[in-house]
Amino acid sequence: MTRILAENADYLTDELTEAVQQITDTSFWQTQWDQFTTQFMAFLPRLVTAILIFVIGQLLVKLIMKIVNQALTKNKHTDAIIQQFLSSVLKIALQILILIFVLDVFGVPVSSFVTLISAVTLALSLAVKDSLANFAQGIIMMFTKPFTVGDYVETSGVAGTVQSISLFYTRLNTPDNVGIFIPNGDMAKAKVLNYSAEQLRRLELKFSIGYTDDFEKAKDIIRRIIDSHPYALQTPEPFVRVSNHGDSAIEITARIWVENAHYWELNFDMKEQVKKAFDDNGISIPFNQLDIHIVDPVRSE
């Protein structure tokens, strides 16, 4: 080891001496400084231009977003979630546009950058295609508005009041206060019954009476109850007619128009009041029964 160091001592000494001379030589530093200033002055216009583009771009983004947000807020037909979504998408798009301009100033190939963004977007879309489908359907539903918050809807075997419509899920609250989260993609594929779409709703009830009962009297009783109920509308006119001759009963159908808010209250009131009125007037409500007739075998012979 000592021999190797001794053999290379002269070489190491020369290298160190040359390095010290370069460091102490002012011309070396002057050359380095000249190169730096030359490169910096060549780069400075690009830097200033990029800073100006960025600053002016940010001011323009704020101005554009202010105008857009004011326009969206004034439009009462635009959902709040849609407003937020459109505002966010526009802001991101404007920021990307500013970034592309800045990169172009520095000589970065814009086409390569756009290709990279496209590739990343494609990869992400394939990875989360189901979520994107729910997202797309959420946007479509917010624009088409097949139902809104507060509507009572039924879909895929479940029914409830719409509590919220997000970009991915729709939340329903069932009558027994259970929250159900349904992906928007499923909502778009399934049939949706919106019971709140119209202000009025028709209530249809069926009442059974015996064949020995007076059906005209039963109809009059039902009609009087309808006419006296505050929630039963007279326009359109209520319908009360015999609708079927069953195996053991005559069926009377009543169709009554009612405001959506009072539908269930009228439904329960009618059933209770008709039952009580039938009992008071001696009108029976038949139920399925089996009559067995025993034949005397001796007499039959």
C-alpha positions as CSV (number, residue, x, y, z in Angstrom):
1,M,0.0,0.0,0.0
2,T,2.9,2.3,0.9
3,R,4.6,1.5,-2.4
4,I,1.5,2.3,-4.4
5,L,1.1,5.7,-2.6
6,A,4.7,6.5,-3.2
7,E,4.5,5.7,-6.9
8,N,1.4,8.0,-7.3
9,A,2.5,10.7,-5.0
10,D,4.0,12.9,-7.8
11,Y,0.8,12.5,-9.9
12,L,-1.5,13.4,-7.0
13,T,0.7,16.3,-6.1
14,D,0.5,17.7,-9.7
15,E,-3.3,17.3,-9.8
16,L,-3.8,19.1,-6.5
17,T,-1.4,21.8,-7.5
18,E,-3.3,22.4,-10.8
19,A,-6.6,22.4,-8.9
20,V,-5.4,25.0,-6.4
21,Q,-4.1,27.1,-9.2
22,Q,-7.5,27.0,-11.0
23,I,-9.3,28.0,-7.8
24,T,-6.9,30.8,-6.9
25,D,-6.7,32.0,-10.5
26,T,-9.2,34.9,-11.0
27,S,-9.4,34.3,-14.7
28,F,-11.0,30.9,-14.0
29,W,-13.8,32.5,-12.0
30,Q,-14.1,35.3,-14.5
31,T,-14.7,32.7,-17.2
32,Q,-17.2,30.8,-15.1
33,W,-19.1,34.0,-14.3
34,D,-19.1,35.1,-17.9
35,Q,-20.5,31.8,-19.0
36,F,-23.2,32.0,-16.3
37,T,-24.2,35.6,-17.1
38,T,-24.3,34.8,-20.8
39,Q,-26.5,31.8,-20.3
40,F,-28.7,33.6,-17.7
41,M,-29.2,36.7,-20.0
42,A,-30.2,34.3,-22.8
43,F,-32.6,32.5,-20.5
44,L,-33.9,35.7,-18.7
45,P,-36.4,36.8,-21.5
46,R,-37.9,33.3,-21.4
47,L,-38.2,33.4,-17.6
48,V,-39.8,36.9,-17.6
49,T,-42.2,35.9,-20.4
50,A,-43.2,32.7,-18.5
51,I,-43.7,34.7,-15.3
52,L,-45.8,37.2,-17.1
53,I,-47.9,34.5,-18.8
54,F,-48.4,32.8,-15.5
55,V,-49.4,36.0,-13.6
56,I,-51.6,37.4,-16.3
57,G,-53.1,33.9,-16.8
58,Q,-54.0,33.6,-13.1
59,L,-55.7,37.0,-13.2
60,L,-57.7,36.0,-16.3
61,V,-58.7,32.7,-14.7
62,K,-60.0,34.6,-11.6
63,L,-61.9,37.0,-13.9
64,I,-63.4,34.3,-16.1
65,M,-64.3,32.1,-13.0
66,K,-66.0,35.1,-11.4
67,I,-68.1,35.8,-14.5
68,V,-69.0,32.1,-15.0
69,N,-69.9,31.6,-11.3
70,Q,-72.1,34.7,-11.3
71,A,-73.9,33.4,-14.5
72,L,-74.4,30.0,-13.0
73,T,-75.7,31.4,-9.7
74,K,-78.2,33.6,-11.5
75,N,-79.6,30.5,-13.4
76,K,-82.0,29.0,-10.9
77,H,-82.6,26.0,-13.2
78,T,-78.9,24.9,-12.7
79,D,-78.3,22.4,-9.9
80,A,-75.8,23.5,-7.2
81,I,-73.7,20.3,-7.8
82,I,-73.7,21.0,-11.6
83,Q,-72.5,24.6,-10.9
84,Q,-69.7,23.3,-8.7
85,F,-68.7,20.6,-11.2
86,L,-68.7,23.0,-14.3
87,S,-66.8,25.6,-12.3
88,S,-64.1,23.0,-11.2
89,V,-63.7,21.5,-14.8
90,L,-63.4,25.0,-16.3
91,K,-60.8,26.1,-13.8
92,I,-58.7,22.9,-14.3
93,A,-58.9,23.3,-18.1
94,L,-57.7,26.9,-17.8
95,Q,-54.8,26.0,-15.5
96,I,-53.7,23.3,-17.9
97,L,-53.8,25.8,-20.8
98,I,-51.6,28.2,-18.8
99,L,-49.2,25.4,-18.1
100,I,-49.0,24.5,-21.8
101,F,-48.1,28.1,-22.7
102,V,-45.5,28.3,-20.0
103,L,-43.8,25.0,-21.1
104,D,-43.9,26.2,-24.7
105,V,-41.9,29.3,-23.7
106,F,-39.2,27.1,-22.2
107,G,-39.0,25.1,-25.3
108,V,-40.7,22.0,-24.0
109,P,-42.5,20.1,-26.8
110,V,-46.2,20.7,-26.2
111,S,-47.2,17.8,-28.4
112,S,-45.3,15.4,-26.1
113,F,-46.9,16.9,-23.0
114,V,-50.4,16.5,-24.5
115,T,-49.6,12.9,-25.5
116,L,-48.5,12.2,-22.0
117,I,-51.7,13.7,-20.5
118,S,-53.8,11.7,-23.0
119,A,-52.0,8.4,-22.1
120,V,-52.5,9.0,-18.3
121,T,-56.1,10.0,-18.9
122,L,-56.7,6.8,-20.9
123,A,-55.1,4.6,-18.3
124,L,-57.1,6.1,-15.5
125,S,-60.3,5.9,-17.4
126,L,-59.8,2.1,-18.0
127,A,-58.9,1.6,-14.3
128,V,-62.0,3.3,-13.0
129,K,-64.5,2.8,-15.9
130,D,-67.3,1.7,-13.5
131,S,-66.9,4.9,-11.5
132,L,-66.7,7.0,-14.6
133,A,-70.0,5.4,-15.8
134,N,-71.6,6.4,-12.5
135,F,-70.0,9.8,-12.8
136,A,-71.3,10.3,-16.4
137,Q,-74.8,9.2,-15.4
138,G,-74.7,11.5,-12.5
139,I,-74.0,14.5,-14.8
140,I,-76.7,13.4,-17.2
141,M,-79.3,13.0,-14.4
142,M,-78.4,16.5,-13.1
143,F,-79.1,18.0,-16.5
144,T,-82.2,15.9,-17.4
145,K,-83.6,15.9,-13.8
146,P,-85.8,12.8,-13.9
147,F,-86.2,13.4,-10.2
148,T,-85.0,16.0,-7.7
149,V,-84.2,16.1,-4.0
150,G,-87.4,15.6,-2.0
151,D,-89.1,13.4,-4.6
152,Y,-90.5,10.0,-3.6
153,V,-89.3,7.5,-6.1
154,E,-89.3,3.7,-6.6
155,T,-86.5,1.8,-8.4
156,S,-85.1,-1.7,-8.5
157,G,-87.5,-2.9,-5.8
158,V,-86.8,-0.1,-3.3
159,A,-88.7,3.1,-2.6
160,G,-87.9,6.2,-0.7
161,T,-87.4,10.0,-0.7
162,V,-84.5,11.4,-2.6
163,Q,-82.1,12.9,0.0
164,S,-79.2,13.8,-2.3
165,I,-77.9,13.4,-5.8
166,S,-74.1,13.3,-6.0
167,L,-71.8,12.8,-9.0
168,F,-71.6,9.0,-8.2
169,Y,-74.5,8.0,-6.0
170,T,-78.1,8.8,-5.3
171,R,-79.3,8.5,-1.7
172,L,-82.8,7.5,-0.9
173,N,-84.4,7.5,2.6
174,T,-87.0,4.8,3.0
175,P,-90.2,5.4,5.0
176,D,-88.7,3.6,8.0
177,N,-85.7,6.0,7.8
178,V,-83.1,3.7,6.2
179,G,-80.6,5.3,3.9
180,I,-80.0,3.5,0.6
181,F,-77.1,4.5,-1.7
182,I,-77.7,3.5,-5.3
183,P,-74.9,4.0,-8.0
184,N,-76.1,6.4,-10.7
185,G,-75.3,3.9,-13.4
186,D,-77.8,1.5,-11.8
187,M,-80.4,4.3,-11.6
188,A,-80.0,5.1,-15.3
189,K,-80.4,1.4,-16.3
190,A,-83.4,0.7,-14.1
191,K,-87.0,1.9,-14.4
192,V,-87.7,4.8,-12.0
193,L,-91.2,5.6,-10.8
194,N,-91.4,9.2,-9.6
195,Y,-94.5,9.6,-7.5
196,S,-93.7,13.3,-6.9
197,A,-93.4,14.3,-10.6
198,E,-96.9,15.7,-10.7
199,Q,-98.7,17.8,-8.1
200,L,-101.8,15.6,-8.1
201,R,-102.0,11.8,-7.8
202,R,-104.9,9.4,-8.2
203,L,-105.8,7.1,-5.3
204,E,-107.4,3.8,-6.3
205,L,-109.2,1.7,-3.6
206,K,-111.2,-1.5,-4.0
207,F,-114.0,-2.5,-1.5
208,S,-115.7,-5.8,-1.4
209,I,-119.3,-6.4,-0.4
210,G,-121.5,-9.5,-0.3
211,Y,-123.9,-10.5,-3.1
212,T,-126.9,-10.0,-0.8
213,D,-125.9,-6.5,0.1
214,D,-127.2,-3.4,-1.6
215,F,-124.4,-2.3,-3.9
216,E,-126.1,1.1,-4.7
217,K,-126.2,1.8,-1.0
218,A,-122.6,0.9,-0.6
219,K,-121.6,3.2,-3.5
220,D,-123.5,6.1,-1.9
221,I,-121.7,5.5,1.4
222,I,-118.3,5.6,-0.3
223,R,-119.2,8.7,-2.3
224,R,-120.5,10.6,0.8
225,I,-117.2,9.8,2.6
226,I,-115.3,11.1,-0.4
227,D,-117.3,14.3,-0.7
228,S,-116.9,15.0,3.0
229,H,-113.1,14.5,3.1
230,P,-111.1,17.7,2.9
231,Y,-108.3,16.1,1.0
232,A,-110.4,14.4,-1.7
233,L,-110.5,16.6,-4.8
234,Q,-113.8,17.1,-6.7
235,T,-111.9,18.0,-9.9
236,P,-111.3,15.6,-11.6
237,E,-114.5,14.0,-10.5
238,P,-114.2,11.0,-8.2
239,F,-115.1,7.6,-9.7
240,V,-117.1,5.0,-7.8
241,R,-118.4,2.0,-9.7
242,V,-118.9,-1.8,-9.5
243,S,-115.7,-3.1,-11.1
244,N,-115.9,-6.9,-10.7
245,H,-118.1,-9.8,-9.8
246,G,-115.8,-12.1,-7.7
247,D,-116.3,-15.6,-6.5
248,S,-117.7,-14.5,-3.2
249,A,-118.0,-10.7,-3.4
250,I,-118.9,-7.7,-5.5
251,E,-116.0,-5.4,-5.9
252,I,-116.4,-1.6,-5.9
253,T,-113.6,0.6,-7.2
254,A,-113.1,4.1,-6.0
255,R,-110.7,6.5,-7.8
256,I,-110.0,9.8,-6.1
257,W,-107.6,12.6,-7.1
258,V,-105.6,14.0,-4.2
259,E,-102.6,16.3,-3.8
260,N,-99.3,14.4,-3.4
261,A,-98.7,15.6,0.1
262,H,-102.0,14.1,1.4
263,Y,-102.0,10.9,-0.6
264,W,-101.3,8.5,2.3
265,E,-103.5,10.3,4.8
266,L,-106.5,10.1,2.4
267,N,-105.7,6.4,1.7
268,F,-105.8,5.4,5.4
269,D,-108.8,7.6,6.2
270,M,-110.9,6.2,3.4
271,K,-110.2,2.6,4.5
272,E,-111.0,3.3,8.1
273,Q,-114.1,5.4,7.4
274,V,-115.6,3.0,4.8
275,K,-115.2,0.0,7.1
276,K,-116.9,1.8,10.0
277,A,-119.7,3.1,7.7
278,F,-120.3,-0.4,6.3
279,D,-120.5,-1.8,9.8
280,D,-123.0,0.9,10.8
281,N,-125.2,0.2,7.8
282,G,-125.1,-3.6,8.0
283,I,-123.0,-4.1,4.8
284,S,-120.7,-7.1,5.1
285,I,-117.2,-7.4,3.8
286,P,-116.9,-11.0,2.6
287,F,-113.8,-13.1,3.1
288,N,-112.7,-16.3,1.4
289,Q,-114.4,-19.3,3.0
290,L,-115.1,-22.9,2.1
291,D,-118.6,-24.4,2.5
292,I,-118.7,-28.2,2.8
293,H,-121.9,-30.0,2.0
294,I,-122.1,-33.6,3.5
295,V,-124.3,-35.9,1.4
296,D,-126.1,-38.6,3.4
297,P,-124.9,-41.9,1.8
298,V,-128.2,-43.7,2.8
299,R,-130.4,-41.1,1.1
300,S,-128.2,-40.9,-1.9
301,E,-128.8,-44.6,-2.5
